Amino acid sequence: MPDTLVLIFIVGILASILTYLIPAGHFDSQEVTYIAEGIEKSRTVIDPHSFTYTTDGEGELVYNKIGFFASGGGIGLMNFPFEGLVSGSKWGSAIGVIMFMLVIGGAFGVVMRTGTIDNGILRLIDKTKGSEALFIPVLFLLFSLGGAVFGMGEEAVAFAIIIAPLMVRLGYDGITTVMVTYVATQIGFATSWMNPFSVAIAQGIAGVPVLSGMQMRMTMWAVFTLIGIAFTMMYASRIKADPKLSYSRVSDEYFRNQDAGDQNSRWNLGDTLVISTVIATTVWVVWGVVAHAWYIPEIASQFFTMGFIAGIIGVVFRLNGMTVNDIAASFKEGASIMLAPALLVGCAKGVLLILGGGSTDESSVLNSILNGAGMAISGLPDVVAAWLMYVFQSVFNFFVTSGSGQAALTMPLLAPLADIVGVTRQVAVLAFQLGDGFTNIIVPTSASLMATLGVCRIDWGDWARFCWRFILMLFVLSSFVVVGAHVMGFS
C-alpha cells in the first residue's frame, strides 16, 4: 500500500485532470434564517436555481485548468501542498487545524514527560485485571455521546494521545484506540438527534423544525453505537488472543517499547495534581463547547494552559527529574509528533483547492459536480432518489468534510429537490447526516481522522485495510435506514 502522502498526490493528479474535463460553474448565494434553541439564526447558502456555467467574452465555456505550477498565489499541481497548508483561518482547515494539532501535541508532550500518565496506566492495569474489556464499551459509549451531543471530533485527538499506550498495554492495539475515540465520535455525529454543527443546521436550512424527529434519531444512535461497540470488541478480542493479527502491529512497537522501559508505578501528590489538571481541563473544554460554542482557538488555548500547569507541577515536584528546560523540550517533542499528520491535512486541503475550495460564488469544478448530481437525481423514482441522496452526500463528503459547510452547500439544493421527487425533507436531512458522518471514518481529507491516526502512529493505508469492512457494513445499514425512513414517510 502506497504511503498516505503518495495517495493524496495521486488524488491531486486526478483532481487536476477533472479541471480539463468539467467546465467551471457557480451559484448565487442567499441568506436563510431558522430557529434553533429559541434563537433566530442565519446562514449563507446557495440559491439552488441560480447555477450557471461560466463563459468567456465569446460565449465559450470556461475550464479552470490546473497547470503544473502557478505563481502569484494560484493553484498548480506542484504547489497545491503549500497552498493547502497555508489556506483557511484559525477557525478551521487547514492552518487552524494544523496549529491546533501542534499545540495540543506539545501540551500532551509535557504531560507525558511528567510520567504521570505512564504510571497511572500501570496502576490502572494492576487494579482492573480481569475486567479490562469494560474499557472498550464504556469509552466507545462516552465518545459516541460526545459526537451526538456537541459534535465532538477534533477533541478525540487529545484523548487518543493518552488512550493509545493504555490500549497497547492492555493487549490491544492502536486500531482499537482509533475505534473507541475518533470512530465513536463519528458514529454519534452521524446519528445525532441534536448536533448543533450538522443536523440542527441542516434542518434549519431545509425548513424542517430544528431537532424534530428526535425519537427516531435517538433510537438510530443507540443501534449504531451498539453495532460499533460489538464490532470493536470482536476485533479487540481477536487481537488480544493473537497480536499478530493486528493491522497496526508494526507502528504499535513505539508504545510497546515504552511499556518495556517502565519498571515502577510511582504515584505521589504531584501525579495527583497533574492528572487532576488533565481531568479538570477536559471537563472545562466540554463545558465551553456546549455552553459557549468554543471551537479550535479556544480549545487549543485551554490545552496549552493544561500543558503549562502540568509542566510547572512537574518541576516543583521533580517528576521524572523535570526542569524548566524539560518543559520546553517536551513541548517541542510532542508537537513534532504531530508534524507528519499536519502535513497530510494541508496536502488534502490542497486537493480541494484544485477543485475550487468549496466557494459557491466563484466558478469551480466542485460547483459543477454539485449541480450535475442534483440534476441526475431529479429524474429518478422516489425510493432510488432517496438512496442516491445518501450516496451523493457520502461521496461529496470527500471534498467538504465540514458538517456545517457541507450542509450550506448541499441542503439548499437537495431540500427543494426532495419536494420534486416525492421525498420528505426530513429524509433528505437524514441522508445528509448519515452520508456526512460515516465517511469521515475513512476519507483522508478529514483533518480529525488524519490527526488521530497520526498520534496513534497508524498509516492511512493500514487503517483503510482494516476499516473497509466496517465502512461497508455502515453503508449497507444506512441505506436500509434511509430507504426505510422514506417508505414509512419519516417527516
N, C-alpha and C positions, 0 to 999 in steps of 0.2 A: 504494500500500500504506500503510495507516494506521501511525502510529508505534507502536513496541512498547508504550509505556505505554497508548496507546488500546486496543490489542488486549487487554492484560491487564485493563483496566477493563471491556471488553465481556464477557470471560470471567467477571469478578466478578459482573456483572449476571445472566448465565446461571446461575451457581452459586447466586445468591440465589433465582432462580426455582425451582430444584430443591428448595430447602428448603420450598417451599409444596406441592410435588407428591409428595415422597417422605417417609414418616414416619421418625422417628429410631429407631435401634435400637442395641443394644450387645452385646458379647461379654464373657464372663468371661475372666480371664487365668489362665495356668498356667505353671509353671516347667519347662523341659525342660533336660536335660543331654546333652552329647555330647563325644566325644573328638576333639581337634584338636591335632596336633603332640605327641601323647603326653600331653596335659594335659586333664583334665576341665574343661569349661567349661559355663556355664549361661546361659540367656536366657529372658526373659519373653515368652511368645507368647499368642495367642488359643486358647481352647478352641473348636474348630470346631462342637461340638454344643450350645453354650450360647447361641446367638443368640436374642434375644427383642426384639420391638418394645416400645418404651417406651409405657406407658399412664398416663393420669391416674387420679384417685380414682374416676371413673365408668366406668373401663374403656375409654375412648376413646383412639385412637392419638394420640401427641404429635408435633407437627410443630415443629421448631426453626426457626421462620420468622424470616428475617433482615429487619429493618426498614431504614428509610432511615438511621437513626442510632441508636446505642446508647450509653448512659452507663455509668459505673462499671466501665470496662474491658471491656465487652462488644463484640461484633462487629456492625457495621452496614455498609450499603453505602458510606456516606460516610466511615467511619473504619477500613475494612479496610486501607488503605495504612499508616496509623500503627501499627495493632496488628500488622501483619505485620512492619514494620521493627523493632519492639521485642520480637518474640517469640523464643523459644528461649533458648539459653545460649551461653557462649563455645565450647562443643563442637560447635555446628552451626548450621544455618539457623534464624532469619535473622541475628540480631545477631552471632553468631560469624563467619559467612561475610562479612558486611559489614565488620566490623572487620579481618578477615584481608585483604580486598581493599584497604582503605585503607592498612594498614601496609605491605604488600608494594609497593603503588603508590608510596608515599612512599619506601621503601627504594631501589627501582629508579630513582625520580626523582633521587636523589642520585648513583647510579652513572652515570646518563645525563648528569648535569651535568658530570661529570669529562671527558667527551668520549672516554673510553677505548673505549666500545662503537662509537661512530661511526667513530673512526679504525681500530679493529680490523676493522670491516666493510669499509672501503675497502681495507685491506691484504689481507684475505681474498679479496675480489673480484679484486684485481690478481694474486694468486698462483694463483688457481684458474680463470682464464679458459679456457673450453673444456670444463670438467668441472663446471660449476655444477649440472647436473641431478642429480649424485650426492647433493647435499644432501637432496633430497626423499625418495628411498628410504631413505637412512641415518637421517634424522631420524624418519621415519614408523615404521621398524622399532624404533628405540630407545624411542620414546614408547609404541608398542603393547606392547612388552615390559614397560615400566613399569606399564601398566594391568593386564597379565596377572599380574605377579608380586606387586605390592603395592598394587593398586587406585589407581594414580595418576590424579588427576583435577584437584583444586584446584591441584596443583603446576604444571599446564600453564599457568596464568595467568602465573606469573612468567617462564616461558621465552618465552611469546608476546610479552612486552614487548621482549625482545631480538631475537627472530627476525623480528618484523613488519617493521622497517626493512630488515633483510637481504634478505628476500624481495622487497620492492619494488625495492630497488636491483639485484637480480639480474634484474629484468624480470618478476617475477611479481606477486602482489597479496596483500592481506590475507586473502582467502578461502583461499589456499594456506597461509598461516600457520596458520589455524584447523584446516585439514585435517591438517597434519603434527604439530600439537601436541595439541589437545584431542580432535579426532575420532579420532586414532590411539590415544589412551589409552582411549577408549570401545570401540574395536574390540577391544583387548586385554582390557578389563574384561568385555565381553560374552562372549568366547570363552575366558576364563581356565580353567586347569586347577587353580589353587591360590590364587586371590584370597581373602585372609582376610576381606574385608569383604562378600563376596557368595556365591560358590559354596561356600566352606567352611561358612559359617553356614547356608546353605540345605540343604546335605547333612546337617549335624548335626541341624537341626530336623526334616527329613523322615525321619530314621532311616536314612539311607544312609551307608555308610562314608566318612568325610571324605577327600577327594582321590581317591576311586575314579573310574574312568572316565577316568583321566588321558591315556591314549594317544589315545583318540578326541578329547578336547578339545584336545590339543596339535596334532593334525592340523587340527582345525577352526580353531584360532588361526592356523596358518600359511597356510591357504587364504584366510581372510577378510582377513588382513593383506596378502597379495599382491594381493587384489582392491582393497583400499583404496589401496595404492601405485599400482596401474595406473590407477585412476580419477583419483587426484590428479595423476599425471604427464601424463595425457591433457589434463586441464583446464589444467594449468600450461603445457604446450606451446602450447595454443591462445592463452592469454593473452600469452605471450611473442611469438608471431607477430603477434597483433593485440590490443594492450592495450585497445582499445575494447570488447572482448567481456567485460571484467571486470565482475562484479556489484558490486564494491567500488571502482570507479574513482574515484568522487567522494570517498569517505572516504579513499582512499589518497593524496589530494592532500597531506595532512598530512606523510606520510613522504617524498613527492617534494620538497616544499619543504625538508625537512631536507637532502635529498641535494644540492639546488641550493646550499645555503649552505655546504657543506663544501668547502674549497679545498685542504686538505693532509691528509696522513696521518701526523701526529706520532706518535712512539712512543718512550717513554723508560722509565726504571726505575719511575716512578710508575704508568704504564699497565700495566706488567707486574705490579706489586703489586696493582692494582685487579682485573685480570682473574683473577689467582691467587686473590684473595679470593672472587670470584664462583664460580669453579670449586670451590674448597675448601668453600664453603657448600653448593653443590649436592650434592657427594658426602656431606657431613656430614648433610644433611637426608635423603637417600636411605637412608643407614645408620640414622639414627634411626627412620625409618618402618618399615624392615624389621626391625631388631633390637629396637626398644623401642616399636613401635606409636605413634610420635608422631602427633599429629593437629593440628588447626588452631592451638591456642595455642602449642604447641612450635615448629611450622613458622614461624609468624608471628614469634616471638621470634628465631629464627635469622636470618631475612631482615632483621629490623630491625638486628641486630648487624652483618650484612654491610653495610648501608647506612651505619651509623655508622663502621665501619672504613674503608670506601671514601671517605667524606667527609673523615676525618682525613688519609688519604693524599693526597687531592686538595688539601687546604690546605697540607700540608707540601711537596708538590712543585709547588704553584701550577699545577695542571692547569686549563686554561681560566681562569686567574686566580682560582681559588676562594678564598673567605674563609669564616670560621666562619658568618657570616650567610647565605652562599650555601647552606650545608648545610641550614639551617632552611627557607630559601625554596624550595629544590628538593624537599625532603621534602613541603612543603605543596602544591607544584605537582603532584608525582607522585600524591599522594593525591587531589587534586581531579579528576584524570582518571578516577579510579575511582568518583566520586560518582554519575554517571548510571547505570552498571550496578548499583551498590549499591542505588539506589532501585528498580530493576526487580526485584532479588532480594527486597526487602522486600515490594513490592506482590504479587509472585507468591505469596509465603508467606501474605499476607493472604487470597488466594483460597482456599487450603487451609483456613484457619481458618474461613471461611464454611461449609465443608462438614464441619467437625468437627475438623480439625487432625491427624487420624491417631491419636487416642486410642481404644483399643478398649473400655475400661471406662466411657467416658462416651457417652451417647446422641448419635448423629450420623447424618447422611445418608450419610457415607462408609461407615460400618459396614453400613448397609442395602444400599448398592450392592455391597459386597463379598459379602454373604450372597446377594443376588439372583443375582449372576454365578455363584456356586458351585452354586446350585440349578438354574440353566439348563443348566450344563454336565453335571450329573449324569445327565440323561436322554438323552444323545446317544450314538451309536456311538463305539467307542473311537478310531478314527482322527480323527474330527471333534472329539472331546473333547480329544485331544492337541493338535491345531492350535488349538482355541479357548483352551486354557490359555495358549498363547503369545500369542494375540491379546489375551486379558484382561490378562496381565502388561504388554504393551506399552501398553495404554490406561491401566491403573492407575498406571503409572509417571508419568503426568502429575500425579497427585495426591501420590504419595510417591516422590520421586526418590532417596532414600537407599537404597542397595543392602541394607544390613543392616536398615533399617527396613521396607522392603518385604518382605524375607524373613520377618521376625517377624509381619507381618500376613497374608501370603498363603500361605506354605508350610504352616502348620498346617491351613489349610482345603483346599488343593489336594492335599497328600500323601495323606490318607485318601480324598479324592475320587478320586484316581488309582486306588486299590485297587478302588473300587466300579465304575468304568467300564472296568477292564482295561488301564490304562496303568501302566507301571512308575514307581516313584518317581524313578528316575534321569532318566527322560524329563521328569517334572514339574519337576525341578530344572533341566534343560536349557532347558525352556520359560521358566522364571523368569529365568535369567541372560541369555538372548538378548533377552527382552522388556524386561528391566530396563536392559540396557546400550545397545542400539542406539537406543532412543527418546531417550536422554539427548542425542543429537546434535541434536535439533530442538525438544524441549519447552521453552517459555520459562520453565517453573518450575524448570529446572535452574540452580542458582546458578553452577556452574562454567562452563557454556556462556555465560551472560549476562556473566560476568566476562571470559571470553576474548574474546567479541565486543566488549566494551567497550574493552579495551586495544588491540584492532585497529581500533577506531572503525567497526565494522560494525553497521548496524541489523538487528534480528532479521528484519524483513520482507525485506530484501535477502538475508539468509542463507537464509531459507525458500525464496525464489525459486530459489536456487542448488541447495540440497541435497535438494529433494523427490525428485528422480530417484534420487539415491544412497540415500535412505531407502527408497524403493520397491523398489529392487534388493535392499537388505539384507533387507527384509521378505519378499520372494519367496524368496530363497535360504534364509533362516532357517526359513521354512515348510517347505521341502523337507527341511531338516536335521531338524527336529522330527518330521515325519511319517516320514521315512526311519529315524530312530532308533527310533521306535515299531515300525515294521514289522520291523526287524531285532532287536527285543527288547533294546535297549540297557538294561543294568541294572548 
